[in-house]
């Protein structure tokens, strides 16, 4: 009978120990991590936008689509 009562208590104690810090204790770390993540994300977005501006990908892609569409249009009008 004692073993049957002590096993659930042991499982409860182990689960409490292994779950880690309480959410209230971990909150400052989480806020700090979220702030750092937001700053990193902002920096990467700015770098990506600058990279796109420098490469003129949008202009080149638009020109390619216009050229391809014009070629298709000429082929259909010839037929």
C-alpha positions, 0 to 999 in steps of 0.5 A, spaced: 500 500 500 505 504 501 508 503 494 502 504 491 501 511 494 509 513 494 509 512 486 504 517 484 508 522 489 514 520 486 512 521 479 509 528 481 515 531 484 519 528 478 515 532 473 515 538 477 523 538 477 523 536 470 518 542 467 523 547 468 522 554 471 515 557 472 513 562 466 513 568 471 520 566 472 522 565 465 518 571 462 524 576 462 528 572 458 522 570 453 521 578 452 529 579 451 529 573 446 523 576 442 526 583 442 532 580 439 529 576 434 525 582 432 531 586 431 534 581 427 528 580 423 528 587 421 535 588 420 535 582 415 529 585 412 532 591 410 538 588 408 534 584 403 530 590 400 537 593 399 539 587 395 533 587 391 534 595 390 541 594 388 540 588 383 534 591 379 531 584 379 524 587 379 526 591 373 529 585 369 524 580 371 519 585 368 523 586 362 523 579 361 516 578 361 514 583 356 519 581 351 517 573 352 509 576 351 511 580 345 515 574 342 508 570 344 504 575 341 508 575 334 508 568 334 500 568 334 499 573 329 504 570 324 499 563 325 
